[in-house]
């Protein structure tokens, strides 16, 4: 029974984390249009910071810890091919999250090193990774 509770926690945390991973780049799209130091720039910085600190970081940590716990409690061998493929997707999402953290810092420093178009494009990355992970968890093609 504990396995199902851990799994439920994992799913809820992943949903919250993914919501942030979808939303933050969209905020960056609109933030690139704001003048550095303007009132709207400060508002976007606050929204981005709160999203990261209150939702994305905690949800990401809980998702990873609960995911590890589902493997351990569920007795799933770490060498299982579908799990290895899923973990590749998870590692990629963690790296993507870190990449977004980098841009959050850049915006906070008043730097605009990437274009609105760039953030529109990278906004698709978590969708592709989510598809990858779900296929390997549900279908288990390998």
C-alpha positions in Angstrom: 0.0 0.0 0.0 2.9 2.4 0.7 4.1 1.9 -2.8 0.8 3.3 -4.2 1.0 6.4 -1.9 4.6 7.1 -3.0 3.6 6.6 -6.6 0.7 9.1 -6.1 3.0 11.6 -4.5 5.4 11.2 -7.4 2.7 11.8 -10.0 1.4 14.9 -8.2 4.9 16.3 -7.9 5.7 15.6 -11.6 2.5 17.4 -12.6 3.3 20.5 -10.5 6.9 20.5 -11.8 5.9 20.1 -15.4 3.4 23.0 -15.1 6.3 25.2 -14.0 8.6 23.9 -16.7 5.9 24.8 -19.3 5.1 28.2 -17.8 8.5 29.7 -17.0 9.8 29.9 -20.6 6.5 31.5 -21.5 7.2 34.1 -18.9 10.6 34.6 -20.4 9.0 35.2 -23.8 7.1 38.1 -22.4 9.9 39.3 -20.2 12.2 39.8 -23.1 9.9 42.6 -24.3 10.2 44.6 -21.1 12.7 47.4 -20.6 15.4 46.6 -18.0 14.6 48.3 -14.7 11.0 49.0 -15.6 8.1 48.2 -13.3 7.0 45.4 -15.6 10.6 44.0 -15.5 10.4 43.9 -11.7 7.0 42.2 -11.9 8.2 39.5 -14.2 11.3 38.9 -12.1 9.1 38.5 -9.0 6.7 36.1 -10.8 9.6 34.0 -12.2 11.4 33.9 -8.9 8.3 32.8 -7.0 7.4 30.2 -9.6 10.9 28.7 -9.3 11.2 28.9 -5.5 7.6 28.0 -4.5 6.6 25.4 -7.1 9.4 24.3 -9.4 12.2 23.5 -7.1 10.2 21.8 -4.4 8.1 19.9 -6.9 11.2 18.8 -8.8 12.9 17.6 -5.6 9.8 15.7 -4.4 9.3 14.2 -7.9 12.9 12.9 -8.0 12.9 11.6 -4.4 9.5 9.9 -4.8 10.6 8.5 -8.1 13.6 6.9 -6.5 11.4 5.6 -3.7 9.0 4.0 -6.2 11.9 2.1 -7.8 13.3 1.0 -4.4 9.9 0.2 -2.7 8.6 -1.4 -5.9 11.6 -3.6 -6.2 12.3 -2.5 -9.8 15.8 -3.4 -10.9 17.8 -0.3 -11.8 19.1 -2.2 -14.9 15.7 -2.6 -16.4 15.9 -1.2 -20.0 12.7 0.9 -19.8 13.8 2.4 -16.5 17.2 3.3 -17.9 15.5 5.0 -20.9 13.1 6.8 -18.5 16.0 8.0 -16.3 17.7 9.4 -19.4 14.5 11.6 -19.9 14.5 12.5 -16.2 18.2 13.5 -16.3 17.4 15.6 -19.3 14.5 17.3 -17.5 16.7 18.1 -14.5 19.3 19.6 -16.9 16.6 21.6 -18.6 15.4 22.9 -15.2 19.0 23.9 -14.4 19.2 25.7 -17.8 16.0 27.7 -16.9 17.6 28.6 -13.6 20.5 30.1 -15.5 18.2 32.3 -17.5 16.3 33.3 -14.4 19.6 34.6 -13.0 20.4 36.4 -16.3 17.0 38.2 -16.2 17.5 39.2 -12.6 20.9 40.8 -13.6 19.1 42.7 -16.3 20.7 40.7 -19.1 18.7 39.7 -22.2 21.1 37.3 -23.9 18.4 35.3 -25.7 15.5 36.3 -28.0 11.8 35.9 -27.6 11.9 33.4 -30.4 14.6 31.3 -28.5 12.3 31.1 -25.5 9.4 30.1 -27.7 11.4 27.3 -29.2 12.8 25.9 -25.9 9.3 26.0 -24.5 8.7 22.8 -26.5 11.6 20.8 -24.8 9.6 19.7 -21.7 6.8 18.4 -23.9 9.1 16.2 -25.9 10.8 14.9 -22.7 7.4 14.3 -21.1 6.3 12.2 -24.2 9.6 10.3 -24.0 9.2 9.5 -20.3 5.5 8.5 -20.5 6.1 6.2 -23.4 8.9 4.3 -21.5 6.9 4.1 -18.3 3.5 3.1 -19.8 4.4 1.3 -23.0 7.8 0.0 -22.0 8.9 -0.6 -25.6 12.3 -2.0 -24.5 
